[in-house]
């Protein structure tokens, strides 16, 4: 596949993975029906649409025999007709594995990982981070049934968030056996297939990410579904719904006193590393011609290590901006830290001009 075509294909699947707005229900149902037919199964009698993957997981857990426990935990459990057994393995897992085995046999042990690195892997981290957060949030809906709910999320077909693998098979020209799954992925959220019915979740109504692709928003949910299920995040880190609004008057002392390590890192991000360093009278670890290496020790957490660099390209007003770049905690020199941000070893970092 030509590079331009591959980039276009990836953008298409990336758009599907993070699509918001009402599901295209007719197209999704047609895709799911096609997946059943491809698996040699009768088309399901009924499609049950729910407002979020959380509602879908609750419904799936109820069908798994846990309705009383879910209600006792305070969750709203829908009344569903007999669904029959789960057919996820037949509809999704088996055809998936057959196509993967076909691709692996054609590409070999060296070619398969290279093909994955060129396509699916580029979508995997940002998509999987959302999936991981959604699963954790669903498990956290009610502590007494956390295990049941988490198990229900593992029984779902991930719909739009199956995009990394579908992109891989699409790039290899092997999507046809998975055409139904692909149609559902471009049209809806997670779904749970049973013999007699399918539970299908709507897509989010809004989804916000920062430049590296992490869930991120300070003045509302980073991702929210039409039934109100939502996740709040700051640069990928989970935060309480009202957390950012409580940070007026933030001080270094309050940051150091925060016991939750993830929230403490969010506080540092919002407060500003440069401001924290200045007001904490921090001393640099190392200094050379590439920049200054700083370290912030935090209780019960790995240290925050960053390199301070000055952009060599002047701003329109003639000034030069200073940036603080997070680097691995074990970084020993400023040059090593700057080299890491370019993905090279310190010994290989020899810039002709820095930008």
ZITA-V733419 format. One record per residue. RES is the residue in one small letter. SS is DSSP state (2 for helix, 1 for strand, 0 for the rest). OMEGA is omega in radians with two decimals (NA if undefined). D_FIRST is the distance of its C-alpha to the first C-alpha in whole Angstrom. Layout:
res = (RES RES)
ss = (SS SS)
omega = (OMEGA OMEGA)
d_first = (D_FIRST D_FIRST)
This chain:
res = (x x x x x x x x x x x x x x x x x x x x x x x x x x x x x x x x x x x x x x x x x x x x x x x x x x x x x x x x x x x x x x x x x x x x x x x x x x x x x x x x x x x x x x x x x x x x x x x x x x x x x x x x x x x x x x x x x x x x x x x x x x x x x x x x x x x x x x x x x x x x x x x x x x x x x x x x x x x x x x x x x x x x x x x x x x x x x x x x x x x x x x x x x x x x x x x x x x x x x x x x x x x x x x x x x x x x x x x x x x x x x x x x x x x x x x x x x x x x x x x x x x x x x x x x x x x x x x x x x x x x x x x x x x x x x x x x x x x x x x x x x x x x x x x x x x x x x x x x x x x x x x x x x x x x x x x x x x x x x x x x x x x x x x x x x x x x x x x x x x x x x x x x x x x x x x x x x x x)
ss = (0 0 2 2 2 2 2 2 2 2 2 2 2 2 2 2 2 0 0 0 0 0 0 0 2 2 2 2 2 2 2 2 2 2 2 2 2 2 0 0 0 0 0 0 0 1 1 1 1 1 0 0 2 2 2 2 2 2 2 2 2 2 2 2 2 2 2 2 2 2 2 2 0 0 0 0 0 0 0 0 0 0 0 0 0 1 0 2 2 2 2 2 2 2 2 2 2 2 2 2 2 2 2 2 2 2 2 2 2 2 2 2 2 2 2 2 2 2 0 2 2 2 2 2 2 2 2 2 2 2 2 2 2 2 2 2 2 2 2 0 0 0 2 2 2 2 2 2 2 2 2 2 2 2 0 0 1 0 2 2 2 2 2 2 2 2 2 2 2 2 2 0 0 0 0 2 2 2 2 2 2 2 2 2 2 0 0 0 0 0 1 1 1 1 0 0 1 1 1 1 1 0 0 1 1 1 1 0 1 0 0 0 0 0 1 0 0 0 0 0 0 0 1 1 1 0 0 0 0 1 1 0 1 1 0 0 1 1 0 0 0 0 0 2 2 2 2 0 0 0 0 2 2 2 2 2 2 0 0 0 2 2 2 2 2 2 2 2 2 2 2 0 2 2 2 2 2 2 2 0 0 0 0 0 0 1 1 1 0 0 1 1 1 1 1 1 0 0 0 0 0 0 0 1 1 1 1 1 1 1 0 0 0 0 0 0 0 0 0 0 0 1 1 1 1 1 1 0 0 0 0 0 0 2 2 2 2 2 2 2 2 0 0 0 0 2 2 2 0 0 0 0 0 0 0)
omega = (3.11 -3.10 -3.13 3.13 3.14 3.12 3.12 3.12 -3.14 3.12 3.12 -3.14 3.04 3.10 3.12 -3.08 -3.06 -3.14 3.05 3.14 -3.06 3.09 2.97 -2.97 3.13 -3.12 3.13 -3.12 3.10 3.12 3.14 3.10 3.12 3.12 3.07 -3.12 3.12 3.13 -3.14 -3.12 3.02 3.08 -3.10 -3.08 -2.98 3.01 3.13 -3.11 3.12 -2.98 -3.11 3.03 3.09 3.11 3.10 -3.14 3.10 3.13 3.14 3.11 3.09 3.10 3.10 3.07 -3.07 -3.05 -3.10 3.14 3.13 3.12 3.14 3.12 3.06 -3.11 3.11 -3.04 -3.12 3.01 -3.09 3.07 3.10 -3.04 -3.01 -3.09 3.02 3.10 -3.11 -3.12 -3.11 -3.03 -3.03 -2.97 -3.06 3.12 3.10 -3.10 3.12 3.13 3.12 3.13 3.10 3.14 -3.11 3.14 -3.11 -3.03 -3.11 -3.06 3.08 -3.06 -3.12 3.13 3.09 3.11 3.11 -3.13 -3.10 -3.00 -3.01 -3.09 -3.12 3.11 -2.93 -3.03 -3.13 -3.14 -3.10 3.10 3.09 3.14 -3.13 3.13 -3.14 3.13 -3.13 -3.12 3.10 3.09 -3.12 -3.13 -3.12 -3.03 -3.10 -3.11 -3.10 -3.10 3.13 -3.11 3.11 3.11 3.13 3.12 -3.14 3.11 -3.09 2.82 -2.91 3.05 -3.06 -3.11 2.87 -3.04 -3.10 -3.13 3.13 3.07 3.12 -3.13 3.10 -3.13 -3.13 -3.12 -3.08 -3.03 -2.99 3.13 -3.12 -3.03 3.12 3.10 3.14 3.12 3.10 -3.11 -3.14 -2.98 -3.01 3.10 -3.08 3.06 -3.08 -3.09 3.06 -3.11 -2.99 -3.11 3.09 2.99 -3.10 -3.11 3.01 3.02 3.09 3.02 3.05 -3.13 -3.06 3.12 3.06 -3.05 3.08 3.07 -3.13 3.04 -3.03 2.99 -3.11 -3.04 3.12 -3.13 3.07 3.06 -3.08 3.14 -3.02 3.13 3.08 3.06 -3.04 3.05 3.06 -3.08 3.04 -3.08 3.08 -3.10 -3.13 3.11 3.03 -3.02 -3.05 -2.96 -3.05 -3.12 -3.13 -2.99 3.04 -3.14 -3.13 -3.13 3.06 -3.14 3.13 3.11 -3.11 -3.11 -3.13 -3.07 3.14 -3.04 -3.12 3.13 3.11 3.11 3.08 3.11 3.13 3.12 -3.06 -3.13 -3.12 -3.12 -3.10 3.14 3.14 3.14 -3.10 -3.04 3.11 -3.09 -3.13 3.09 -3.10 3.07 -3.04 3.13 3.02 -3.04 -3.13 -3.11 -3.12 -3.14 -3.12 3.10 3.06 3.09 -3.11 -3.13 3.07 -3.14 3.06 -3.13 2.99 3.12 -3.11 3.10 3.13 -3.14 3.11 3.13 -3.11 3.09 -3.08 3.00 3.14 -3.13 3.08 3.12 3.12 -3.10 3.07 3.13 3.03 -3.05 3.09 3.13 -3.12 -3.09 -3.09 -3.11 -3.03 -3.09 3.11 3.14 3.11 3.14 3.13 3.13 -3.14 -3.13 3.07 3.09 3.14 3.07 3.14 -3.09 -3.12 -3.08 3.13 -3.08 3.00 3.06 3.13 3.07 NA)
d_first = (0 4 6 8 6 6 10 11 10 12 15 15 16 18 20 20 22 24 25 29 31 33 30 29 32 31 28 28 31 29 26 28 30 27 26 30 30 27 29 32 34 36 35 37 40 39 37 39 37 38 38 36 35 38 40 37 38 42 42 40 42 45 44 44 48 48 49 53 51 49 52 54 52 52 49 48 48 47 48 46 47 46 42 42 40 37 34 31 31 30 28 26 26 27 24 22 23 22 18 18 20 18 15 17 19 15 14 18 20 18 14 15 16 13 11 13 14 11 11 14 16 16 18 20 23 24 23 25 28 29 29 31 33 34 35 37 39 39 41 43 44 47 48 50 47 44 43 43 41 39 38 38 35 33 34 31 28 26 25 23 23 21 18 17 17 16 13 12 12 10 7 8 9 13 14 17 20 19 19 23 22 19 22 25 22 22 25 28 29 30 31 33 34 37 38 40 39 36 36 33 33 33 30 32 34 33 31 31 29 30 27 26 25 29 31 34 37 40 42 41 38 35 34 36 36 38 41 42 40 38 37 38 37 37 34 33 36 38 41 44 44 47 46 45 48 51 50 52 54 52 53 52 55 54 50 52 54 51 51 47 45 42 44 45 42 41 45 44 41 43 46 44 44 45 48 49 49 51 54 53 55 52 52 49 47 46 46 44 43 40 41 44 43 45 45 47 48 48 50 48 45 43 44 42 41 40 39 41 39 40 37 38 37 40 40 41 45 45 45 42 41 41 38 39 36 36 35 36 40 40 39 42 42 40 38 37 36 34 32 31 30 28 26 28 32 35 35 32 32 34 33 34 34 34 32)
